[in-house]
């Protein structure tokens, strides 16, 4: 049987990469570095509220979106995030983990001959 598709594309964050874990791990680590802590649930809820606002404003690279979102979230938490550390979230991005089923699923699709892309 002929396949209806030869190429499959995926959104990256939230589909292949566990971005919520990446965000909460980054905030927890940065808060610990600053000698503070916070329950990650409100951090994540605030993140989900703030990031879309930042994205609707003037064009920013994703790195700059993450940095500005971190600044605003820190302000909301009453945390004095130094400008020199404001990029901690963007800096953590390469370490955000894939979901457990991501790599095996992509390997199976590639082995089946599909071309894969990330949007």
Biopython code that builds the backbone (N, CA, C, O; Angstrom):
import numpy as np
from Bio.PDB.StructureBuilder import StructureBuilder

atoms = [
    (1, "UNK", "N", (0.843, -1.175, 0.000)),
    (1, "UNK", "CA", (0.000, 0.000, 0.000)),
    (1, "UNK", "C", (0.894, 1.245, 0.000)),
    (1, "UNK", "O", (1.873, 1.328, 0.741)),
    (2, "UNK", "N", (0.538, 2.187, -0.831)),
    (2, "UNK", "CA", (1.292, 3.432, -0.908)),
    (2, "UNK", "C", (0.941, 4.326, 0.276)),
    (2, "UNK", "O", (-0.221, 4.446, 0.664)),
    (3, "UNK", "N", (1.968, 4.948, 0.837)),
    (3, "UNK", "CA", (1.754, 5.860, 1.968)),
    (3, "UNK", "C", (1.220, 7.188, 1.446)),
    (3, "UNK", "O", (1.639, 7.656, 0.388)),
    (4, "UNK", "N", (0.296, 7.795, 2.186)),
    (4, "UNK", "CA", (-0.218, 9.093, 1.747)),
    (4, "UNK", "C", (0.777, 10.233, 1.984)),
    (4, "UNK", "O", (0.632, 11.312, 1.409)),
    (5, "UNK", "N", (1.795, 9.995, 2.833)),
    (5, "UNK", "CA", (2.763, 11.046, 3.158)),
    (5, "UNK", "C", (4.177, 10.486, 3.121)),
    (5, "UNK", "O", (4.411, 9.328, 3.464)),
    (6, "UNK", "N", (5.112, 11.326, 2.702)),
    (6, "UNK", "CA", (6.529, 10.962, 2.737)),
    (6, "UNK", "C", (7.280, 11.754, 3.799)),
    (6, "UNK", "O", (8.348, 11.346, 4.254)),
    (7, "UNK", "N", (6.709, 12.893, 4.190)),
    (7, "UNK", "CA", (7.358, 13.800, 5.130)),
    (7, "UNK", "C", (6.408, 14.038, 6.300)),
    (7, "UNK", "O", (5.209, 14.247, 6.113)),
    (8, "UNK", "N", (6.962, 14.004, 7.499)),
    (8, "UNK", "CA", (6.184, 14.300, 8.705)),
    (8, "UNK", "C", (6.914, 15.406, 9.455)),
    (8, "UNK", "O", (8.119, 15.316, 9.692)),
    (9, "UNK", "N", (6.178, 16.452, 9.828)),
    (9, "UNK", "CA", (6.777, 17.551, 10.584)),
    (9, "UNK", "C", (6.154, 17.619, 11.976)),
    (9, "UNK", "O", (5.014, 17.209, 12.194)),
    (10, "UNK", "N", (6.927, 18.141, 12.890)),
    (10, "UNK", "CA", (6.506, 18.237, 14.280)),
    (10, "UNK", "C", (6.811, 19.623, 14.816)),
    (10, "UNK", "O", (7.795, 20.251, 14.426)),
    (11, "UNK", "N", (5.960, 20.092, 15.712)),
    (11, "UNK", "CA", (6.310, 21.223, 16.554)),
    (11, "UNK", "C", (7.325, 20.682, 17.557)),
    (11, "UNK", "O", (7.268, 19.505, 17.913)),
    (12, "UNK", "N", (8.226, 21.499, 18.006)),
    (12, "UNK", "CA", (9.295, 21.027, 18.883)),
    (12, "UNK", "C", (8.881, 21.030, 20.356)),
    (12, "UNK", "O", (8.805, 19.977, 20.989)),
    (13, "UNK", "N", (8.617, 22.217, 20.893)),
    (13, "UNK", "CA", (8.410, 22.356, 22.332)),
    (13, "UNK", "C", (6.977, 22.016, 22.706)),
    (13, "UNK", "O", (6.023, 22.610, 22.203)),
    (14, "UNK", "N", (6.851, 21.046, 23.601)),
    (14, "UNK", "CA", (5.544, 20.562, 24.009)),
    (14, "UNK", "C", (5.100, 19.348, 23.224)),
    (14, "UNK", "O", (4.176, 18.650, 23.640)),
    (15, "UNK", "N", (5.739, 19.082, 22.096)),
    (15, "UNK", "CA", (5.434, 17.902, 21.291)),
    (15, "UNK", "C", (6.570, 16.895, 21.400)),
    (15, "UNK", "O", (6.352, 15.747, 21.785)),
    (16, "UNK", "N", (7.764, 17.318, 21.067)),
    (16, "UNK", "CA", (8.945, 16.459, 21.152)),
    (16, "UNK", "C", (9.738, 16.715, 22.433)),
    (16, "UNK", "O", (10.288, 15.789, 23.028)),
    (17, "UNK", "N", (9.791, 17.961, 22.843)),
    (17, "UNK", "CA", (10.583, 18.381, 24.002)),
    (17, "UNK", "C", (9.652, 18.748, 25.150)),
    (17, "UNK", "O", (8.674, 19.473, 24.967)),
    (18, "UNK", "N", (9.969, 18.238, 26.333)),
    (18, "UNK", "CA", (9.182, 18.520, 27.533)),
    (18, "UNK", "C", (9.546, 19.917, 28.044)),
    (18, "UNK", "O", (10.346, 20.072, 28.967)),
    (19, "UNK", "N", (8.942, 20.916, 27.422)),
    (19, "UNK", "CA", (9.301, 22.294, 27.722)),
    (19, "UNK", "C", (8.861, 22.708, 29.122)),
    (19, "UNK", "O", (9.512, 23.552, 29.737)),
    (20, "UNK", "N", (7.778, 22.140, 29.641)),
    (20, "UNK", "CA", (7.360, 22.498, 30.997)),
    (20, "UNK", "C", (8.403, 22.043, 32.015)),
    (20, "UNK", "O", (8.718, 22.767, 32.958)),
    (21, "UNK", "N", (8.927, 20.851, 31.817)),
    (21, "UNK", "CA", (9.990, 20.383, 32.714)),
    (21, "UNK", "C", (11.244, 21.238, 32.543)),
    (21, "UNK", "O", (11.897, 21.582, 33.528)),
    (22, "UNK", "N", (11.580, 21.578, 31.313)),
    (22, "UNK", "CA", (12.740, 22.429, 31.075)),
    (22, "UNK", "C", (12.606, 23.776, 31.757)),
    (22, "UNK", "O", (13.559, 24.271, 32.360)),
    (23, "UNK", "N", (11.426, 24.370, 31.663)),
    (23, "UNK", "CA", (11.180, 25.675, 32.280)),
    (23, "UNK", "C", (11.259, 25.578, 33.799)),
    (23, "UNK", "O", (11.951, 26.368, 34.440)),
    (24, "UNK", "N", (10.551, 24.609, 34.374)),
    (24, "UNK", "CA", (10.542, 24.501, 35.838)),
    (24, "UNK", "C", (11.921, 24.136, 36.377)),
    (24, "UNK", "O", (12.328, 24.654, 37.417)),
    (25, "UNK", "N", (12.646, 23.256, 35.691)),
    (25, "UNK", "CA", (14.007, 22.921, 36.136)),
    (25, "UNK", "C", (14.909, 24.151, 36.095)),
    (25, "UNK", "O", (15.698, 24.377, 37.013)),
    (26, "UNK", "N", (14.793, 24.945, 35.029)),
    (26, "UNK", "CA", (15.634, 26.142, 34.896)),
    (26, "UNK", "C", (15.319, 27.162, 35.988)),
    (26, "UNK", "O", (16.231, 27.723, 36.595)),
    (27, "UNK", "N", (14.036, 27.403, 36.239)),
    (27, "UNK", "CA", (13.672, 28.355, 37.290)),
    (27, "UNK", "C", (14.089, 27.847, 38.662)),
    (27, "UNK", "O", (14.592, 28.621, 39.478)),
    (28, "UNK", "N", (13.891, 26.563, 38.930)),
    (28, "UNK", "CA", (14.298, 26.005, 40.223)),
    (28, "UNK", "C", (15.795, 26.161, 40.437)),
    (28, "UNK", "O", (16.234, 26.562, 41.516)),
    (29, "UNK", "N", (16.582, 25.843, 39.410)),
    (29, "UNK", "CA", (18.040, 25.950, 39.519)),
    (29, "UNK", "C", (18.475, 27.397, 39.705)),
    (29, "UNK", "O", (19.346, 27.682, 40.527)),
    (30, "UNK", "N", (17.878, 28.308, 38.949)),
    (30, "UNK", "CA", (18.278, 29.715, 39.049)),
    (30, "UNK", "C", (17.865, 30.309, 40.391)),
    (30, "UNK", "O", (18.613, 31.084, 40.986)),
    (31, "UNK", "N", (16.688, 29.952, 40.862)),
    (31, "UNK", "CA", (16.264, 30.424, 42.182)),
    (31, "UNK", "C", (17.193, 29.890, 43.267)),
    (31, "UNK", "O", (17.545, 30.617, 44.196)),
    (32, "UNK", "N", (17.591, 28.627, 43.155)),
    (32, "UNK", "CA", (18.520, 28.048, 44.133)),
    (32, "UNK", "C", (19.858, 28.778, 44.104)),
    (32, "UNK", "O", (20.454, 29.027, 45.152)),
    (33, "UNK", "N", (20.330, 29.121, 42.907)),
    (33, "UNK", "CA", (21.577, 29.879, 42.771)),
    (33, "UNK", "C", (21.460, 31.226, 43.475)),
    (33, "UNK", "O", (22.430, 31.726, 44.046)),
    (34, "UNK", "N", (20.264, 31.807, 43.429)),
    (34, "UNK", "CA", (20.024, 33.107, 44.070)),
    (34, "UNK", "C", (19.710, 32.965, 45.558)),
    (34, "UNK", "O", (19.482, 33.959, 46.247)),
    (35, "UNK", "N", (19.699, 31.712, 46.055)),
    (35, "UNK", "CA", (19.404, 31.487, 47.464)),
    (35, "UNK", "C", (17.931, 31.558, 47.786)),
    (35, "UNK", "O", (17.556, 31.822, 48.928)),
    (36, "UNK", "N", (17.086, 31.326, 46.791)),
    (36, "UNK", "CA", (15.634, 31.387, 46.976)),
    (36, "UNK", "C", (15.016, 30.095, 46.454)),
    (36, "UNK", "O", (15.706, 29.246, 45.890)),
    (37, "UNK", "N", (13.742, 29.962, 46.644)),
    (37, "UNK", "CA", (13.017, 28.826, 46.075)),
    (37, "UNK", "C", (11.573, 29.252, 45.860)),
    (37, "UNK", "O", (11.109, 30.253, 46.404)),
    (38, "UNK", "N", (10.883, 28.469, 45.057)),
    (38, "UNK", "CA", (9.466, 28.739, 44.799)),
    (38, "UNK", "C", (8.810, 27.441, 44.368)),
    (38, "UNK", "O", (9.450, 26.576, 43.770)),
    (39, "UNK", "N", (7.544, 27.316, 44.674)),
    (39, "UNK", "CA", (6.764, 26.192, 44.174)),
    (39, "UNK", "C", (6.678, 26.346, 42.662)),
    (39, "UNK", "O", (6.295, 27.407, 42.170)),
    (40, "UNK", "N", (7.029, 25.299, 41.919)),
    (40, "UNK", "CA", (7.089, 25.427, 40.460)),
    (40, "UNK", "C", (5.715, 25.526, 39.806)),
    (40, "UNK", "O", (5.621, 26.013, 38.680)),
    (41, "UNK", "N", (4.659, 25.089, 40.461)),
    (41, "UNK", "CA", (3.329, 25.170, 39.832)),
    (41, "UNK", "C", (2.915, 26.607, 39.545)),
    (41, "UNK", "O", (2.486, 26.897, 38.428)),
    (42, "UNK", "N", (3.027, 27.530, 40.521)),
    (42, "UNK", "CA", (2.702, 28.924, 40.188)),
    (42, "UNK", "C", (3.665, 29.524, 39.172)),
    (42, "UNK", "O", (3.268, 30.359, 38.360)),
    (43, "UNK", "N", (4.934, 29.104, 39.213)),
    (43, "UNK", "CA", (5.908, 29.591, 38.229)),
    (43, "UNK", "C", (5.442, 29.206, 36.837)),
    (43, "UNK", "O", (5.426, 30.039, 35.930)),
    (44, "UNK", "N", (5.067, 27.959, 36.666)),
    (44, "UNK", "CA", (4.634, 27.481, 35.353)),
    (44, "UNK", "C", (3.332, 28.150, 34.923)),
    (44, "UNK", "O", (3.177, 28.508, 33.755)),
    (45, "UNK", "N", (2.402, 28.321, 35.849)),
    (45, "UNK", "CA", (1.143, 28.998, 35.513)),
    (45, "UNK", "C", (1.411, 30.433, 35.066)),
    (45, "UNK", "O", (0.831, 30.901, 34.085)),
    (46, "UNK", "N", (2.285, 31.128, 35.783)),
    (46, "UNK", "CA", (2.623, 32.503, 35.401)),
    (46, "UNK", "C", (3.352, 32.522, 34.064)),
    (46, "UNK", "O", (3.133, 33.419, 33.249)),
    (47, "UNK", "N", (4.207, 31.550, 33.836)),
    (47, "UNK", "CA", (4.927, 31.477, 32.561)),
    (47, "UNK", "C", (3.932, 31.372, 31.404)),
    (47, "UNK", "O", (4.055, 32.073, 30.400)),
    (48, "UNK", "N", (2.945, 30.485, 31.561)),
    (48, "UNK", "CA", (1.938, 30.297, 30.505)),
    (48, "UNK", "C", (1.135, 31.577, 30.253)),
    (48, "UNK", "O", (0.628, 31.784, 29.150)),
    (49, "UNK", "N", (1.023, 32.411, 31.244)),
    (49, "UNK", "CA", (0.310, 33.679, 31.087)),
    (49, "UNK", "C", (1.199, 34.750, 30.439)),
    (49, "UNK", "O", (0.746, 35.496, 29.570)),
    (50, "UNK", "N", (2.452, 34.821, 30.862)),
    (50, "UNK", "CA", (3.345, 35.906, 30.433)),
    (50, "UNK", "C", (3.915, 35.687, 29.036)),
    (50, "UNK", "O", (3.971, 36.631, 28.248)),
    (51, "UNK", "N", (4.336, 34.472, 28.710)),
    (51, "UNK", "CA", (5.005, 34.260, 27.423)),
    (51, "UNK", "C", (4.145, 34.679, 26.223)),
    (51, "UNK", "O", (4.673, 35.326, 25.318)),
    (52, "UNK", "N", (2.850, 34.344, 26.170)),
    (52, "UNK", "CA", (2.054, 34.789, 25.016)),
    (52, "UNK", "C", (1.966, 36.312, 24.894)),
    (52, "UNK", "O", (1.886, 36.845, 23.787)),
    (53, "UNK", "N", (1.982, 36.999, 26.016)),
    (53, "UNK", "CA", (1.967, 38.466, 25.976)),
    (53, "UNK", "C", (3.252, 38.969, 25.330)),
    (53, "UNK", "O", (3.218, 39.840, 24.460)),
    (54, "UNK", "N", (4.378, 38.419, 25.755)),
    (54, "UNK", "CA", (5.672, 38.815, 25.189)),
    (54, "UNK", "C", (5.706, 38.503, 23.693)),
    (54, "UNK", "O", (6.211, 39.301, 22.904)),
    (55, "UNK", "N", (5.174, 37.353, 23.306)),
    (55, "UNK", "CA", (5.188, 36.953, 21.889)),
    (55, "UNK", "C", (4.314, 37.855, 21.022)),
    (55, "UNK", "O", (4.599, 38.033, 19.838)),
    (56, "UNK", "N", (3.254, 38.425, 21.594)),
    (56, "UNK", "CA", (2.364, 39.301, 20.817)),
    (56, "UNK", "C", (2.952, 40.688, 20.598)),
    (56, "UNK", "O", (2.485, 41.428, 19.732)),
    (57, "UNK", "N", (3.944, 41.037, 21.353)),
    (57, "UNK", "CA", (4.567, 42.350, 21.219)),
    (57, "UNK", "C", (5.467, 42.362, 19.985)),
    (57, "UNK", "O", (5.334, 41.513, 19.104)),
    (58, "UNK", "N", (6.354, 43.300, 19.929)),
    (58, "UNK", "CA", (7.269, 43.413, 18.799)),
    (58, "UNK", "C", (8.031, 42.102, 18.574)),
    (58, "UNK", "O", (8.224, 41.317, 19.502)),
    (59, "UNK", "N", (8.459, 41.882, 17.328)),
    (59, "UNK", "CA", (9.184, 40.651, 17.013)),
    (59, "UNK", "C", (10.415, 40.518, 17.910)),
    (59, "UNK", "O", (11.167, 41.471, 18.112)),
    (60, "UNK", "N", (10.598, 39.318, 18.437)),
    (60, "UNK", "CA", (11.793, 38.954, 19.199)),
    (60, "UNK", "C", (12.192, 37.548, 18.778)),
    (60, "UNK", "O", (11.338, 36.730, 18.436)),
    (61, "UNK", "N", (13.478, 37.272, 18.803)),
    (61, "UNK", "CA", (13.922, 35.890, 18.622)),
    (61, "UNK", "C", (13.390, 35.080, 19.808)),
    (61, "UNK", "O", (13.041, 35.647, 20.843)),
    (62, "UNK", "N", (13.328, 33.749, 19.652)),
    (62, "UNK", "CA", (12.821, 32.933, 20.758)),
    (62, "UNK", "C", (13.710, 33.097, 21.986)),
    (62, "UNK", "O", (13.219, 33.098, 23.115)),
    (63, "UNK", "N", (14.995, 33.233, 21.773)),
    (63, "UNK", "CA", (15.922, 33.462, 22.889)),
    (63, "UNK", "C", (15.522, 34.735, 23.647)),
    (63, "UNK", "O", (15.512, 34.745, 24.878)),
    (64, "UNK", "N", (15.198, 35.793, 22.924)),
    (64, "UNK", "CA", (14.796, 37.047, 23.564)),
    (64, "UNK", "C", (13.416, 36.940, 24.212)),
    (64, "UNK", "O", (13.163, 37.572, 25.238)),
    (65, "UNK", "N", (12.525, 36.146, 23.622)),
    (65, "UNK", "CA", (11.216, 35.899, 24.244)),
    (65, "UNK", "C", (11.423, 35.231, 25.600)),
    (65, "UNK", "O", (10.818, 35.632, 26.594)),
    (66, "UNK", "N", (12.275, 34.215, 25.636)),
    (66, "UNK", "CA", (12.536, 33.516, 26.896)),
    (66, "UNK", "C", (13.149, 34.452, 27.931)),
    (66, "UNK", "O", (12.776, 34.415, 29.104)),
    (67, "UNK", "N", (14.080, 35.283, 27.502)),
    (67, "UNK", "CA", (14.748, 36.206, 28.419)),
    (67, "UNK", "C", (13.770, 37.229, 28.981)),
    (67, "UNK", "O", (13.760, 37.477, 30.186)),
    (68, "UNK", "N", (12.951, 37.822, 28.127)),
    (68, "UNK", "CA", (11.978, 38.820, 28.591)),
    (68, "UNK", "C", (10.911, 38.174, 29.471)),
    (68, "UNK", "O", (10.483, 38.766, 30.462)),
    (69, "UNK", "N", (10.483, 36.976, 29.119)),
    (69, "UNK", "CA", (9.500, 36.268, 29.942)),
    (69, "UNK", "C", (10.078, 35.987, 31.322)),
    (69, "UNK", "O", (9.388, 36.153, 32.327)),
    (70, "UNK", "N", (11.332, 35.565, 31.379)),
    (70, "UNK", "CA", (11.983, 35.305, 32.672)),
    (70, "UNK", "C", (12.056, 36.581, 33.504)),
    (70, "UNK", "O", (11.811, 36.550, 34.710)),
    (71, "UNK", "N", (12.387, 37.691, 32.875)),
    (71, "UNK", "CA", (12.446, 38.979, 33.603)),
    (71, "UNK", "C", (11.087, 39.315, 34.226)),
    (71, "UNK", "O", (10.997, 39.654, 35.406)),
    (72, "UNK", "N", (10.048, 39.214, 33.420)),
    (72, "UNK", "CA", (8.709, 39.586, 33.906)),
    (72, "UNK", "C", (8.215, 38.623, 34.978)),
    (72, "UNK", "O", (7.584, 39.035, 35.951)),
    (73, "UNK", "N", (8.504, 37.355, 34.795)),
    (73, "UNK", "CA", (8.085, 36.374, 35.781)),
    (73, "UNK", "C", (8.824, 36.603, 37.097)),
    (73, "UNK", "O", (8.229, 36.507, 38.170)),
    (74, "UNK", "N", (10.097, 36.901, 37.018)),
    (74, "UNK", "CA", (10.871, 37.191, 38.233)),
    (74, "UNK", "C", (10.274, 38.387, 38.972)),
    (74, "UNK", "O", (10.125, 38.358, 40.193)),
    (75, "UNK", "N", (9.933, 39.437, 38.225)),
    (75, "UNK", "CA", (9.304, 40.615, 38.854)),
    (75, "UNK", "C", (8.017, 40.217, 39.565)),
    (75, "UNK", "O", (7.752, 40.649, 40.687)),
    (76, "UNK", "N", (7.227, 39.388, 38.896)),
    (76, "UNK", "CA", (5.958, 38.969, 39.497)),
    (76, "UNK", "C", (6.200, 38.192, 40.788)),
    (76, "UNK", "O", (5.427, 38.308, 41.739)),
    (77, "UNK", "N", (7.261, 37.406, 40.821)),
    (77, "UNK", "CA", (7.583, 36.629, 42.023)),
    (77, "UNK", "C", (8.235, 37.481, 43.111)),
    (77, "UNK", "O", (8.440, 37.015, 44.232)),
    (78, "UNK", "N", (8.561, 38.743, 42.774)),
    (78, "UNK", "CA", (9.261, 39.588, 43.726)),
    (78, "UNK", "C", (10.729, 39.219, 43.844)),
    (78, "UNK", "O", (11.362, 39.464, 44.872)),
    (79, "UNK", "N", (11.257, 38.640, 42.802)),
    (79, "UNK", "CA", (12.636, 38.161, 42.762)),
    (79, "UNK", "C", (13.462, 39.156, 41.956)),
    (79, "UNK", "O", (13.144, 39.443, 40.802)),
    (80, "UNK", "N", (14.509, 39.677, 42.559)),
    (80, "UNK", "CA", (15.381, 40.644, 41.890)),
    (80, "UNK", "C", (16.363, 39.892, 40.992)),
    (80, "UNK", "O", (17.483, 39.587, 41.403)),
    (81, "UNK", "N", (15.940, 39.603, 39.785)),
    (81, "UNK", "CA", (16.777, 38.888, 38.817)),
    (81, "UNK", "C", (17.741, 39.880, 38.180)),
    (81, "UNK", "O", (17.306, 40.796, 37.483)),
    (82, "UNK", "N", (19.040, 39.714, 38.405)),
    (82, "UNK", "CA", (20.000, 40.639, 37.796)),
    (82, "UNK", "C", (19.980, 40.530, 36.269)),
    (82, "UNK", "O", (19.819, 39.435, 35.729)),
    (83, "UNK", "N", (20.141, 41.645, 35.581)),
    (83, "UNK", "CA", (20.165, 41.630, 34.111)),
    (83, "UNK", "C", (21.190, 40.648, 33.570)),
    (83, "UNK", "O", (20.962, 40.008, 32.544)),
    (84, "UNK", "N", (22.317, 40.527, 34.258)),
    (84, "UNK", "CA", (23.377, 39.621, 33.800)),
    (84, "UNK", "C", (22.943, 38.158, 33.839)),
    (84, "UNK", "O", (23.553, 37.319, 33.178)),
    (85, "UNK", "N", (21.892, 37.840, 34.607)),
    (85, "UNK", "CA", (21.408, 36.457, 34.713)),
    (85, "UNK", "C", (20.082, 36.250, 33.978)),
    (85, "UNK", "O", (19.555, 35.138, 33.977)),
    (86, "UNK", "N", (19.539, 37.280, 33.363)),
    (86, "UNK", "CA", (18.201, 37.204, 32.764)),
    (86, "UNK", "C", (18.099, 36.194, 31.634)),
    (86, "UNK", "O", (16.997, 35.762, 31.295)),
    (87, "UNK", "N", (19.215, 35.811, 31.048)),
    (87, "UNK", "CA", (19.176, 34.839, 29.943)),
    (87, "UNK", "C", (19.255, 33.394, 30.428)),
    (87, "UNK", "O", (19.428, 32.484, 29.617)),
    (88, "UNK", "N", (19.133, 33.167, 31.744)),
    (88, "UNK", "CA", (19.287, 31.806, 32.263)),
    (88, "UNK", "C", (18.322, 30.820, 31.605)),
    (88, "UNK", "O", (18.689, 29.672, 31.353)),
    (89, "UNK", "N", (17.104, 31.254, 31.330)),
    (89, "UNK", "CA", (16.122, 30.352, 30.739)),
    (89, "UNK", "C", (16.515, 29.998, 29.309)),
    (89, "UNK", "O", (16.490, 28.828, 28.928)),
    (90, "UNK", "N", (16.873, 30.989, 28.529)),
    (90, "UNK", "CA", (17.326, 30.735, 27.157)),
    (90, "UNK", "C", (18.595, 29.887, 27.157)),
    (90, "UNK", "O", (18.762, 29.014, 26.306)),
    (91, "UNK", "N", (19.483, 30.141, 28.105)),
    (91, "UNK", "CA", (20.723, 29.368, 28.187)),
    (91, "UNK", "C", (20.455, 27.901, 28.512)),
    (91, "UNK", "O", (21.235, 27.028, 28.132)),
    (92, "UNK", "N", (19.360, 27.628, 29.209)),
    (92, "UNK", "CA", (19.034, 26.251, 29.605)),
    (92, "UNK", "C", (18.391, 25.445, 28.480)),
    (92, "UNK", "O", (18.314, 24.219, 28.557)),
    (93, "UNK", "N", (17.938, 26.121, 27.453)),
    (93, "UNK", "CA", (17.169, 25.487, 26.374)),
    (93, "UNK", "C", (17.814, 24.227, 25.792)),
    (93, "UNK", "O", (17.108, 23.235, 25.610)),
    (94, "UNK", "N", (19.111, 24.212, 25.492)),
    (94, "UNK", "CA", (19.691, 22.989, 24.917)),
    (94, "UNK", "C", (19.594, 21.766, 25.830)),
    (94, "UNK", "O", (19.712, 20.634, 25.361)),
    (95, "UNK", "N", (19.381, 21.984, 27.127)),
    (95, "UNK", "CA", (19.280, 20.871, 28.061)),
    (95, "UNK", "C", (17.865, 20.407, 28.342)),
    (95, "UNK", "O", (17.665, 19.476, 29.123)),
    (96, "UNK", "N", (16.867, 21.043, 27.713)),
    (96, "UNK", "CA", (15.493, 20.619, 27.955)),
    (96, "UNK", "C", (15.315, 19.204, 27.419)),
    (96, "UNK", "O", (15.717, 18.915, 26.292)),
    (97, "UNK", "N", (14.715, 18.320, 28.213)),
    (97, "UNK", "CA", (14.670, 16.907, 27.818)),
    (97, "UNK", "C", (13.544, 16.605, 26.829)),
    (97, "UNK", "O", (12.494, 17.247, 26.845)),
    (98, "UNK", "N", (13.784, 15.621, 25.978)),
    (98, "UNK", "CA", (12.683, 15.136, 25.144)),
    (98, "UNK", "C", (11.734, 14.312, 26.012)),
    (98, "UNK", "O", (12.121, 13.809, 27.067)),
    (99, "UNK", "N", (10.502, 14.183, 25.561)),
    (99, "UNK", "CA", (9.591, 13.257, 26.223)),
    (99, "UNK", "C", (10.150, 11.846, 26.054)),
    (99, "UNK", "O", (10.875, 11.591, 25.092)),
    (100, "UNK", "N", (9.832, 10.923, 26.967)),
    (100, "UNK", "CA", (10.408, 9.580, 26.893)),
    (100, "UNK", "C", (10.144, 8.848, 25.576)),
    (100, "UNK", "O", (10.963, 8.034, 25.150)),
    (101, "UNK", "N", (9.026, 9.125, 24.936)),
    (101, "UNK", "CA", (8.705, 8.406, 23.697)),
    (101, "UNK", "C", (9.202, 9.105, 22.435)),
    (101, "UNK", "O", (9.038, 8.576, 21.335)),
    (102, "UNK", "N", (9.805, 10.280, 22.574)),
    (102, "UNK", "CA", (10.213, 11.058, 21.400)),
    (102, "UNK", "C", (11.243, 10.336, 20.547)),
    (102, "UNK", "O", (11.002, 10.085, 19.366)),
    (103, "UNK", "N", (12.382, 10.001, 21.126)),
    (103, "UNK", "CA", (13.449, 9.395, 20.323)),
    (103, "UNK", "C", (13.044, 8.058, 19.716)),
    (103, "UNK", "O", (13.279, 7.845, 18.526)),
    (104, "UNK", "N", (12.434, 7.133, 20.496)),
    (104, "UNK", "CA", (12.019, 5.872, 19.870)),
    (104, "UNK", "C", (11.020, 6.076, 18.724)),
    (104, "UNK", "O", (11.097, 5.389, 17.705)),
    (105, "UNK", "N", (10.091, 7.011, 18.889)),
    (105, "UNK", "CA", (9.100, 7.248, 17.830)),
    (105, "UNK", "C", (9.764, 7.811, 16.581)),
    (105, "UNK", "O", (9.469, 7.371, 15.470)),
    (106, "UNK", "N", (10.657, 8.780, 16.753)),
    (106, "UNK", "CA", (11.345, 9.358, 15.594)),
    (106, "UNK", "C", (12.225, 8.317, 14.907)),
    (106, "UNK", "O", (12.312, 8.289, 13.679)),
    (107, "UNK", "N", (12.872, 7.468, 15.691)),
    (107, "UNK", "CA", (13.702, 6.408, 15.106)),
    (107, "UNK", "C", (12.854, 5.438, 14.286)),
    (107, "UNK", "O", (13.260, 5.034, 13.196)),
    (108, "UNK", "N", (11.682, 5.063, 14.798)),
    (108, "UNK", "CA", (10.793, 4.154, 14.047)),
    (108, "UNK", "C", (10.321, 4.798, 12.752)),
    (108, "UNK", "O", (10.304, 4.153, 11.703)),
    (109, "UNK", "N", (9.942, 6.055, 12.822)),
    (109, "UNK", "CA", (9.479, 6.746, 11.613)),
    (109, "UNK", "C", (10.599, 6.875, 10.586)),
    (109, "UNK", "O", (10.376, 6.665, 9.393)),
    (110, "UNK", "N", (11.797, 7.217, 11.041)),
    (110, "UNK", "CA", (12.933, 7.332, 10.121)),
    (110, "UNK", "C", (13.261, 5.975, 9.502)),
    (110, "UNK", "O", (13.549, 5.886, 8.309)),
    (111, "UNK", "N", (13.216, 4.919, 10.317)),
    (111, "UNK", "CA", (13.498, 3.571, 9.806)),
    (111, "UNK", "C", (12.446, 3.130, 8.795)),
    (111, "UNK", "O", (12.735, 2.327, 7.908)),
    (112, "UNK", "N", (11.235, 3.648, 8.924)),
    (112, "UNK", "CA", (10.160, 3.318, 7.977)),
    (112, "UNK", "C", (10.271, 4.137, 6.698)),
    (112, "UNK", "O", (9.465, 3.971, 5.783)),
    (113, "UNK", "N", (11.265, 5.021, 6.628)),
    (113, "UNK", "CA", (11.504, 5.772, 5.404)),
    (113, "UNK", "C", (10.891, 7.157, 5.345)),
    (113, "UNK", "O", (10.966, 7.822, 4.312)),
    (114, "UNK", "N", (10.290, 7.600, 6.429)),
    (114, "UNK", "CA", (9.724, 8.952, 6.435)),
    (114, "UNK", "C", (10.834, 9.983, 6.593)),
    (114, "UNK", "O", (11.800, 9.766, 7.324)),
    (115, "UNK", "N", (10.684, 11.093, 5.906)),
    (115, "UNK", "CA", (11.552, 12.251, 6.133)),
    (115, "UNK", "C", (10.905, 13.060, 7.243)),
    (115, "UNK", "O", (9.694, 13.280, 7.237)),
    (116, "UNK", "N", (11.714, 13.501, 8.192)),
    (116, "UNK", "CA", (11.192, 14.166, 9.381)),
    (116, "UNK", "C", (11.671, 15.602, 9.443)),
    (116, "UNK", "O", (12.788, 15.917, 9.031)),
    (117, "UNK", "N", (10.821, 16.466, 9.958)),
    (117, "UNK", "CA", (11.188, 17.869, 10.109)),
    (117, "UNK", "C", (10.600, 18.439, 11.380)),
    (117, "UNK", "O", (9.562, 17.988, 11.864)),
    (118, "UNK", "N", (11.274, 19.430, 11.908)),
    (118, "UNK", "CA", (10.802, 20.142, 13.098)),
    (118, "UNK", "C", (10.507, 21.576, 12.699)),
    (118, "UNK", "O", (11.330, 22.235, 12.064)),
    (119, "UNK", "N", (9.338, 22.053, 13.073)),
    (119, "UNK", "CA", (8.932, 23.427, 12.761)),
    (119, "UNK", "C", (9.186, 24.327, 13.943)),
    (119, "UNK", "O", (8.910, 25.525, 13.878)),
]
sb = StructureBuilder()
sb.init_structure("model")
sb.init_model(0)
sb.init_chain("A")
sb.init_seg("    ")
for serial, (resi, resn, name, xyz) in enumerate(atoms, 1):
    if name == "N":
        sb.init_residue(resn, " ", resi, " ")
    sb.init_atom(name, np.array(xyz, "f"), 0.0, 1.0, " ", f" {name:<3s}", serial, name[0])
structure = sb.get_structure()
